[in-house]
Amino acid sequence: MSRIIFINRYFFPDHSATSQILSDLAFRLGAGGRDVHVITSRQIYDDPTVLLPKTESIRGISVHRVRTTNFGRGRLIKRAFDYLTFYLSAARCLMAMAKAGDVIVAKTDPPLLSVLAFPIAYWHSARLVNWLQDLYPEVAVALGIPLISQLAGPIARLRDISLRRAACNVAISASMADRLRKLGVSSNRVAVIHNWSDDRAIFPVNAADNPLRTKWGLKGKFVVGYSGNLGRAHEFDTILAAANNLRAHPDVAFVVIGGGKQFELLAARVRDVCLSDAFRFLPYQPREQLRYSLTLPDVHWISMRPEVEGTIFPSKFFGVAAAGRPIIALTARQAEMASLVREHACGCVVEPGDAEALTEVILRLARDPQECEELGRQARAMLEAKFTRDASMQLWQDLLGPLLGQKLATDAGV
């Protein structure tokens, strides 16, 4: 029987977004009788000191954890060593494992795994599916990340070959799919399958029934929340300026749950400008607690820098929608996330830098709980109509089924 081999740096029990999504899909496919393998690291996303077992079977999934350095996510040069050692170890493992007829699904942590996976898939007459959570080097160029930006040309040419010759490239947004087609990837090798949240476990919970309101000292507050990674693609200056404008409104509280480089910078800036009374910073919450941590805020802000539009799409969007909370899309008005918020009337769109508009939105929603509740209902309705976990999983099953029974073309898809 042909196998499915996933490659990603993190897998269960890690709780990062891409790990959870991959784990969900792997377990669903395994439960359906597929022979599923995962090549991953021995690390946990936010704790590089953890060392998971080299091999194990989890709910019928064969997990192969390869050796890497474990410097963590602090400095770019240290992260680069973690990436490099994962590339080398994962390539060695995949080369030893792959065989004709297998479907290799390469994610994008670390970036550009398709460049590693394509020649191995070709050598073994396996089929490659690229599951693109982001587009590198475009993200690096947009954010001005050194070295990668300088080498963007040759990196992109290698990457484009691996995309054009793959059996399929799964984009997580329509705007990303458009970018792929502009890169010369044939439309019949591009599919759009959005990420998801656990929309059965995460559902609207009233503030009065949420134990975290009491535990974190937020009873009686209007809570503006952020949940997940706050990285280089996400700006926070606008929310910080709005919080400064709201100093005279102690009933408005800001809760930031998660991690990432910008998470630490925002916490430092909050201390610098003496806004600590208005903010709470909490670590990532266990998956079983997401029902409460995501429904704790009355409204969530999700930021995305306009220059990275089409290269990423924030997975937290689906968790917030599952929780039935309004979304403040802090991004360009033409961005896909902004369009979805407008189309489904499930929040508000604010351009980055427009702190006055953001202040007005927060005050309006704080003063009108009925509007806030209705926007939240619309968010949940949008998710149930278009973005459920079951719907995305079915699209994956529909995609992989024919590939598992399809022989590799002699031209490798050229």
C-alpha positions in Angstrom: 0.0 0.0 0.0 1.3 3.5 -0.9 2.2 5.6 2.1 1.8 9.3 3.0 4.9 10.8 4.4 4.6 14.3 6.0 7.6 16.5 6.7 7.4 19.3 9.2 9.7 20.4 12.1 6.9 20.0 14.7 4.3 17.4 15.3 2.1 16.2 18.2 2.4 16.8 21.2 3.7 20.2 20.1 0.9 22.8 20.3 2.1 25.3 17.6 -0.5 26.1 14.9 1.1 24.2 12.0 1.8 21.2 14.3 -1.8 21.0 15.4 -3.1 21.2 11.9 -0.7 18.6 10.6 -1.5 16.3 13.6 -5.2 16.7 13.0 -4.9 15.6 9.4 -2.4 12.8 10.0 -4.6 11.3 12.7 -7.7 11.6 10.5 -6.0 9.9 7.6 -4.6 7.2 9.9 -8.0 6.5 11.4 -9.3 6.1 7.8 -6.8 3.2 7.2 -4.0 5.1 5.5 -0.4 4.2 6.2 0.9 7.6 7.5 4.4 8.5 8.5 5.7 11.8 9.9 9.3 13.1 9.7 9.8 15.7 12.3 12.2 17.0 15.0 12.5 16.0 18.6 11.7 19.5 19.7 8.7 21.5 21.1 8.1 24.9 19.5 8.6 27.1 22.5 10.8 24.9 24.6 14.0 23.7 22.8 15.1 21.9 25.9 12.5 19.2 25.4 13.7 16.1 23.7 10.9 13.8 22.4 11.5 10.1 21.6 13.3 9.2 18.3 10.5 7.0 17.1 7.1 6.1 18.3 3.6 5.2 17.1 0.9 7.7 18.1 -2.7 6.7 17.3 -1.4 4.5 14.5 0.9 7.2 13.0 4.6 6.3 12.6 6.6 9.2 13.9 10.3 9.5 12.9 12.0 12.3 14.9 15.4 13.4 13.5 18.4 14.9 15.2 18.9 18.6 15.1 20.5 21.4 17.1 18.2 23.0 19.6 19.2 26.6 19.9 15.5 27.7 19.8 13.9 30.7 18.2 15.9 33.5 19.9 18.3 34.8 17.3 18.2 34.3 13.5 21.7 32.8 13.3 20.8 30.2 15.9 17.5 29.4 14.3 19.4 29.0 11.0 21.5 26.3 12.5 18.4 24.5 13.7 17.0 24.8 10.2 20.1 23.5 8.6 20.5 20.5 10.8 16.8 19.6 10.3 17.2 19.9 6.5 20.2 17.5 6.6 18.6 15.0 9.0 15.2 15.0 7.3 16.8 14.6 3.9 18.7 11.5 5.1 15.6 10.1 6.7 13.4 10.7 3.7 16.0 9.3 1.3 16.0 6.1 3.3 12.2 5.8 3.7 10.7 6.9 0.4 9.7 4.4 -2.2 7.8 4.3 -5.5 4.1 5.3 -5.2 4.5 7.2 -1.9 3.0 10.6 -1.5 5.4 13.0 0.2 3.7 16.1 1.8 6.2 18.8 2.6 5.1 21.7 4.8 7.1 24.9 5.1 8.6 24.7 8.6 11.5 25.2 8.1 11.0 27.2 4.9 11.7 25.8 1.4 11.2 22.1 2.3 10.0 21.6 -1.2 13.5 22.2 -2.5 14.7 19.3 -0.3 11.8 17.0 -1.0 11.5 17.3 -4.8 14.7 15.6 -5.9 14.2 12.8 -3.4 10.6 12.3 -4.5 11.8 12.3 -8.2 14.6 9.8 -7.4 12.2 7.3 -5.7 9.3 7.8 -8.2 7.2 9.2 -5.4 4.8 12.1 -5.7 5.3 15.5 -4.0 2.6 17.7 -2.5 3.8 21.0 -1.1 1.6 22.2 1.7 2.4 25.9 1.7 1.9 27.8 5.0 4.0 30.7 3.7 6.0 31.7 0.6 9.7 32.0 1.0 11.8 33.9 0.1 9.0 36.4 -0.6 8.2 36.7 3.2 11.8 37.3 4.0 12.2 40.0 1.3 9.0 41.7 2.5 10.2 41.8 6.1 13.8 42.7 5.2 15.4 39.6 6.8 19.1 39.8 6.0 21.0 37.2 3.9 17.8 35.5 2.7 16.7 38.8 1.1 20.1 39.0 -0.6 19.9 35.5 -1.9 16.3 35.7 -2.9 16.8 35.4 -6.6 18.6 32.0 -6.7 16.5 30.7 -3.8 13.3 31.5 -5.6 14.5 29.9 -8.9 15.2 26.6 -7.0 11.9 26.9 -5.1 9.9 27.5 -8.3 11.2 24.3 -9.9 10.0 22.3 -7.0 6.6 24.0 -7.1 6.1 23.6 -10.9 7.1 19.9 -10.9 5.1 18.9 -7.8 2.0 16.8 -8.2 0.1 19.6 -6.3 0.7 22.7 -4.3 -1.8 23.4 -1.5 -2.2 27.1 -0.8 -3.9 28.1 2.4 -5.6 31.2 0.9 -6.9 32.3 -2.5 -4.4 35.2 -2.6 -1.5 32.7 -2.1 -2.9 30.6 -4.9 -2.9 33.6 -7.2 0.8 34.2 -6.3 1.6 30.6 -7.3 -0.1 31.0 -10.7 1.9 34.2 -11.3 5.1 32.2 -10.5 4.3 30.0 -13.5 2.7 27.1 -11.5 0.0 25.5 -13.6 -3.5 26.0 -12.3 -4.1 22.2 -12.2 -1.2 21.9 -9.8 -2.7 24.4 -7.4 -5.4 23.7 -4.8 -6.7 26.0 -2.0 -7.4 24.3 1.3 -7.7 26.7 4.2 -6.3 25.9 7.6 -8.8 25.2 10.4 -9.4 25.1 14.1 -11.0 22.4 16.3 -14.5 23.9 15.8 -16.2 21.1 17.8 -14.1 21.7 20.9 -14.0 25.5 20.4 -17.4 27.2 20.5 -18.9 30.4 21.9 -18.9 30.6 25.7 -20.6 33.4 27.6 -18.3 35.7 29.6 -20.2 34.7 32.8 -19.4 31.1 32.2 -15.7 31.5 31.4 -13.5 30.6 34.4 -10.5 32.5 33.0 -12.3 35.8 33.5 -12.1 35.4 37.3 -8.8 33.6 37.3 -7.1 36.4 35.4 -8.9 39.3 37.1 -11.0 40.4 34.1 -14.5 40.4 35.5 -16.4 43.5 34.4 -13.7 44.4 31.8 -14.2 44.8 28.0 -11.4 42.5 26.8 -9.5 43.1 23.6 -7.5 39.9 22.9 -4.7 38.5 20.7 -4.0 34.8 20.6 -1.1 32.9 18.9 2.2 33.7 17.4 3.1 37.4 17.3 5.9 37.4 14.8 7.7 39.7 12.3 4.7 39.6 9.9 2.4 41.1 12.6 2.6 44.7 13.7 1.6 46.0 17.2 2.3 49.7 17.1 -1.3 50.5 16.2 -2.8 48.5 19.1 -0.3 50.0 21.5 -1.2 53.5 20.3 -4.9 52.7 20.7 -4.3 51.4 24.2 -2.5 54.7 25.0 -5.5 56.6 23.8 -7.7 54.5 26.1 -5.8 55.3 29.3 -8.9 57.0 30.7 -10.9 53.8 30.2 -9.7 51.4 32.8 -12.7 49.1 32.0 -10.9 48.2 28.7 -8.2 45.5 29.1 -5.8 44.0 26.6 -4.9 40.3 26.8 -2.1 38.8 24.6 -1.8 35.0 24.7 1.0 33.2 22.9 4.6 33.9 22.0 7.0 35.0 19.2 9.6 37.7 18.8 7.0 40.6 18.6 5.3 39.2 21.7 8.4 39.9 23.8 8.9 43.3 22.1 5.3 44.3 22.8 5.6 43.3 26.4 8.7 45.5 26.7 7.1 48.4 25.0 4.1 48.2 27.3 6.4 48.4 30.3 8.3 51.3 28.8 5.1 53.4 28.3 3.6 52.5 31.7 0.6 50.6 30.3 1.2 47.4 32.3 -2.1 47.9 34.2 -4.0 47.7 30.9 -2.3 44.5 29.5 -2.0 40.9 30.5 0.6 38.7 28.8 0.0 34.9 29.0 1.8 31.9 27.5 0.3 29.5 24.9 -2.6 27.7 26.5 -3.1 23.9 26.4 -5.3 22.8 23.6 -8.0 21.7 26.0 -8.1 25.3 27.4 -8.6 27.0 24.0 -12.3 26.9 24.4 -11.9 29.4 27.3 -8.8 31.3 26.2 -10.3 32.1 22.8 -13.7 33.1 24.2 -12.2 35.2 27.0 -11.9 38.4 24.8 -14.9 40.3 23.7 -13.1 41.0 20.5 -9.8 39.8 18.9 -7.4 41.8 16.9 -5.4 40.0 14.1 -2.7 42.0 12.4 -0.9 41.3 9.2 1.6 43.6 7.5 0.3 44.7 4.1 3.6 43.8 2.4 3.2 40.1 3.2 -0.3 39.8 1.7 -0.5 36.6 -0.4 2.5 35.0 1.3 0.9 34.0 4.6 -2.6 33.8 6.1 -3.1 33.9 9.9 -4.4 30.5 11.1 -5.7 32.3 14.3 -8.5 33.7 12.1 -10.3 30.4 12.2 -9.9 29.9 15.9 -11.4 33.3 16.6 -14.3 32.6 14.3 -14.9 29.2 16.0 -15.1 31.0 19.3 -17.8 33.3 17.9 -15.9 36.5 18.6 -15.6 39.6 16.4 -12.4 40.2 14.4 -10.6 43.4 14.1 -8.6 42.9 10.9 -5.6 45.1 11.4 -4.3 45.0 7.8 -4.6 46.6 4.3 -8.2 47.1 3.2 -7.7 45.0 0.0 -6.2 42.0 1.9 -8.0 38.7 1.8 -8.6 38.7 5.6 -10.1 42.1 5.4 -12.4 41.1 2.5 -13.7 38.1 4.5 -14.4 40.2 7.5 -16.4 42.7 5.3 -18.1 40.0 3.3 -19.4 38.1 6.3 -20.0 41.2 8.5 -18.0 39.6 11.4 -15.9 42.5 12.5 -14.1 45.6 11.5 -11.1 46.5 9.2 -8.5 49.0 10.4 -5.5 50.0 8.4 -2.2 49.6 10.2 -1.1 53.0 11.7 -4.7 54.3 12.1 -4.8 54.2 15.9 -7.6 56.8 16.0 -9.9 54.5 14.0 -8.9 51.5 16.1 -9.6 53.4 19.3 -13.1 54.4 18.0 -13.9 50.8 17.0 -12.9 49.5 20.5 -15.0 52.1 22.3 -18.0 51.5 20.0 -18.0 47.8 20.6 -17.4 48.3 24.3 -20.4 50.5 24.5 -22.7 48.3 22.3 -22.6 44.7 23.5 -25.4 43.8 21.2 -23.4 44.8 18.1 -20.4 42.9 19.5 -22.5 39.8 20.1 -24.0 40.0 16.6 -20.6 40.3 14.9 -19.4 37.3 16.9 -22.4 35.3 15.7 -21.6 36.2 12.2 -18.0 35.0 12.7 -19.2 31.6 13.8 -21.7 31.5 10.9 -18.9 32.2 8.4 -16.8 29.4 9.8 -19.7 26.9 9.7 -20.5 27.9 6.2 -17.0 27.9 4.7 -14.2 26.9 7.0 -15.0 23.9 9.2 -12.3 21.4 10.0 -14.4 18.6 8.5 -14.7 20.5 5.2 -11.0 21.1 4.9 -10.1 17.5 5.9 -12.5 16.2 3.2 -10.7 18.4 0.6 -7.4 16.8 1.7 -8.8 13.3 1.4 -10.2 14.1 -2.0 -6.8 15.4 -3.1 -4.7 12.6 -1.7 -6.9 9.7 -2.7 -6.2 9.8 -6.4 -2.5 10.6 -5.9 -2.0 7.4 -3.8 -3.3 5.3 -6.6 -1.7 7.2 -9.5 1.6 6.2 -11.1 4.3 8.8 -11.5 4.4 10.3 -15.0 7.7 9.7 -16.8 8.3 13.4 -17.2 7.7 14.0 -13.4 5.1 16.5 -14.2 7.2 18.9 -16.3 
